Amino acid sequence: MSFLKLENLSKQYGDFHAVTNIDLSVEQGEFVSLLGPSGCGKTTTLQMIAGFVEASAGRILLNGRDITHEKPNRRGLGIVFQSYALFPHMTVSDNVRFGLEMRHVDAKESAQRVEQALALVHLEKFAHRYPRELSGGQRQRVALARALVIEPPILLLDEPMSNLDAKLREEMQIELRDIQRKVGTTTIMVTHDQAEALSMSDRVVVMEAGRAVQIGKPLDTYENPVNRFVSQFVGKANLLEADIVWQRPGKVGLRIGQHELEVDTDTTIDTPQATICIRPEKIERCSTQDAMLTGEVASCFFLGNQWLYRIRTECGDILAIWQNDGQTACQQGQSVALRWPASATRLLNATLQEAHV
């Protein structure tokens, strides 16, 4: 039995469907991210799990218990808000202790658990400071300690790193994931940052317009997007129209420009063309005789360890990411020949709406 289960979970405001028929099973100890743009329903889903928003339909099961209509304080979940929501008049230790006091934990056990929680987030030396005396990363760790000290069955994270600068954000991603693995708390995180979701999660739920359009492990979600939206939201993508040359079970022949390639597929395509996705880092430079496409460099951007190129071709603009090997970069206007492995070509389902679990 799944530890947390959402069954046809929906939320409707009048005629507006904020969340529609979310089905999700989360195993104990798993880290799952709800990923999507603003307005896709990810925060509403988290708030329904927390009990702050009442579901219009469906059920929420926690370890077999139906908590759909339970009050938030009865669910016992740990929550880290986007703003951290620390009490400014309380010290770090008092903020962490607050949840234990609400649960009437005795003073001796409370002191011990607060000490352990602060040690977990490396803030033992800051116990007597106030939130205003802490950095953004330290305040986030206080909020995390406060959520974990009550030993919740589920930890809910609502855009927990959106207020941090880029460098600190990366550091906190690693630290937060290490803490979660150490304590083993089942965790659901809301984020609009695809790099954050891919780097931290056991599974990612990609949401669009209130629906879960794809659910899967980070690598599989990135490498095998089910439709145009997922391919473009989860990383950069080249989307090209290819002519269908032939089909047979498990295979399809595609023509792109003057080149034909064979691609694996488990569906039958009933249109003369199909949309394909190729990730920019899969695009390779090659000799003209080996090229699938040729083009001209329209622009280039230096990313430190990589170069990002936009290349004009007969099939439209192509993005290519090539490692910075210390050699001279391609120049604007330079002609280049391009190819990519057939295994890097993904056929996209233009009509798919429901999630692949």
N, C-alpha and C positions, 0 to 999 in steps of 0.2 A: 504494500500500500504506500502511495506517495505521502510524504510528510505534509506538504501543502498542495491543495488541489483547487483550481478555479474551474468551475463548470458553467459554461455558457454565460459567463459574467457580463452584464450589460449595465450601462448607465445612460439614461435619457433625460434631457431637460426640454420639456415641451416636445417640439418636433425635431430637436437636435439630438442626434445619437453620438454621444461623446465616446462611448465604448460599446462595441457590438460583439457579443458571443465569444468572449475570450475563453479558450480552453488551455489550461496550463497545469502540468504536474511537476512539482519540484521535490527532489529527494532531500533527505536530511543531510545537512552539511554542504549543500550545493550553493554556488554563487551564481545567481541569474541576473542579467541586466535587461531592463526594458529600455530599448533604444528607439529613438525617433525624433522628428522635428517638433517644434512647438505646436500644440494643438492636436497632437496625434492620439491623445488619451492615455499616455503612459503615467502621468502624475495622478490622474483620476483613478486609474487601476490601483496604484499604490495606496491612495487614500481610501479606496474601498476595502483593501486588505487591512489597513490600519483601523478602519471603522469610522473615519472622519466624514466619509461620504457614503450614503446608503445606496446599496445596489438596487437598480430597477428590476433586474431579473437575474437568475442564476444563483449559484451557491459558492461559498468559500468554506473549505474543509481544512482544518488544522489537526493533523494526526488522527483523522477519522471523526473529529468533532465539528459539527456545523456551527460556525461562528458568524454566519452571514449577518445576523441581526443583533449580535452582542455589542455592548458598549465598548469603546476603545480601552477603558481601564480594565475591563474583564478579559481582554484578549492577551494582555501581558507582553505585548510586542515592544521591542526596542526600536526607537526612531531617531535618526539624525537628520535634522531639517537643513535646508539650503542655507538658512541664516544662522544655524547652530542653536539659536534660542536659549542662550545661556543667561542665567540671572546675574545682572551686572553688580548687584549689591552682595553677592555671595562669593566666597573664595572658591578656588578650583575644587578643593576637597568637599566643600559644602554643596557645590553644584553636582558633583558625582554622587554624593550621599543622598540627595533629595529623593530619588526614586525608592531607595531603601527605607527612608523615613515614612513615605507614603504607604509602604507595605508593612510597617511596624516591625522591621527587623531590629533585634536588640542591639544595643550600643557596641558590645564587644565584637559581634559578628560583622556589624556594619563597618566598624573601623578597619577590620581585617580585609573585607572585600573592597573597600575604597583604596586601601594601600595596594592590593593586588591589581586593581584596575588601573591605577596610576602608573604602576610599574610596567604593566602591559603596553602602555602608550608612551613610556619613557618620560613621564612628567612628575616623578617623585619629588624633585627639587622645587617644583612650582606649586605645591599643594596649598600654600598660604597666599598665593598671588590672586589678584582679581582679573577677570576677563580683559579689562582695558589694558592690563600690563602684559598681555600676551600677543604674540604674532598670530596671523591668520591660521597658519598651520597648527600652532599650539592650541588655539581655540577649537579647531576642528577635532583635535585629539581629545580634548576635554569632553566635547559632545559625544564622541565615540565611547569614551570610558563611561560616561553617564548612561549611555544606552546599553552597554555590555554588563555593567555591574549588577543589574537586576537578573542576569542570566536568562535572557529572553529566548523563547523557542525560535523566533524569527527576528532578524535585524533588517530594518527598512531604511534605505539610504535615499534621500531625495536630493539629487544633484549635489552631492556632498562636497565636491571640489570646484564648483563653479566660481567661487569667490577668490580662488588662489591664482597666483601668477603661474606662468607656464612651467618654469623650472620646479617650483614647489609642488605643482600639481603632479608632475611626473614622479617626484620623490614620494608623495603621499599615496599615489596609486600602488607603488611597490609596498610601502609600509602597511597600508590598509589591507592589501591582499595577504600579506604575511601574518597580520594579526588575525584575520578571518580564518586562515588555515590553522593557526595555532589553537584557537578556541573552538573551531569547528561549528560555529553558529550558521545556520541556514540564512542566507542573505539575498535580499531582493534590492537592486539598485536601479534608480531612474537616472538616465543620462541622455543628453543629445550629442555627446562626444563619441564618435565611433571608435577612435583610438583607445579611449578609456574603456569602453565596453569590450573591445576585442582583447585588450591586454589583461583585463582583470577577471573575466567571467569564465565559468565552466560552460554556460550556454547563454546565447543572446536571443531575445525576443524582439524582432524588428517590427515596429508598429507604424501603420499609416492610416489616417482617417478613422481612428477608433478600432482598427482590426489588427490582429497579429498576422502579418503576411508571411513571415518565415521565422521558425524557431530551430536553432541548431547550435552546434559547437562553433566557436569563433572562426576557426580555419575553414570549416565547411561552408559557413555563411558567406565568408569572403570569397572563397574559391568557386562556389556554386550558387550564385544569387538566382532566385527563382523568377524574378521579373525586373523590369527596367528600374523601378523605384529602388529596390534593394541594391542593385548593381551600382547605382549612382550615389545612394546615401551612405553605403558602407564602403568607403574608399573611392578612389578615382576609377573611371571606367571609360573605355572607348566602345561606343555603340555603333555598329555598322549594319547596313542592310545587305544581305547576301542572297543571291539567287539560288533556289533549290534546283539542283541538276538531276539528282536521282535519290531514291530512298529504298532501303531494305531493312528488315528487322534489326534494330539496334544501331543502325548506321544511317547517315545522311551525307550526300555530296553537296558541297557549297561552292559557289563561284564568287570570289571577291576580286574585283578588278579583272585582271587576265589570269588569275591563279585559281586553281581548284584544290579543295582540301576535303578530307573525310573526317567527320566528327561523330563521336558516339552520342546517341540519344535514346531515351526510353519512351518517346512519344512519336506519333505520326503527325506530320505537318501537312495541313490541307490548304496551304497558300503557296503561291509561286515564290514568295520571298520570306525570309525570317530575319529577326533581329539577333545579332550575336554580340557578345561582350568579350573584350580582351582587356585585361589589366595592363596599365602602362609599363609596369616593370617586366612584363612578359614580351614586350616588343624589343627585337634585337636589330642591330645594324648588321648588314651583310653586303656581299658583292652584288652587283647589278644582276648577274645571271641567276643568282639564288633568290632574288627579291620576290616577295608577294605584292608589295606596293613600293613605288618610288615617290619621293616628295621633296619639298623644299622647307627648310627650317624657317618658320614664321616668327618664333620668339623663343627665348630660353631664360630660365630662372635658376639661379644658384641657390641650392638648399643646404650647403655645407658638405655633407657626405654624398650628395646626389645632385644631378642636374635634371630639371624638368623641361622638356621640349614640347612645343606645339608645332606639328609638321603638317603642311598642306599637301593633300594627296587627291587623286581623282575620286576617292570615296569619301572625301570630307577631311576635316582636321583630325589628326591623330595625336594623342598625348603619349609621350615616351619618357620613362624614368631610367636614367643610366647612372651608374656609380661614378663618383668622382675619383678617378685613379691618378690624379695629378697631371694628366696629359692635357693638352690644349682642347678646350671645348669646341663643339660645333658652333659655327657662326651663323648669324641671321642671313638668309639667302642661300646657304649652302645646300647642295643636293645630297640626299641620303637615300639609301636603299634599305627597306625594312622587311622583316619576316617575323613569324612567331610560330611556336609549335602548335600542331593541330590539337594537342591535349590541353592547350591554354584557351581554346575557343569554347565559349559557353553559349548554348542556345537559350534564349529567354522566352518565357511564357508570357505573352502580352495580356492574357485574360485572367491569370491566376490571382485569386484574392485570398484564399484561406491559407493558413499556416501549414508548413511541413514540420511535423514534430519529430 
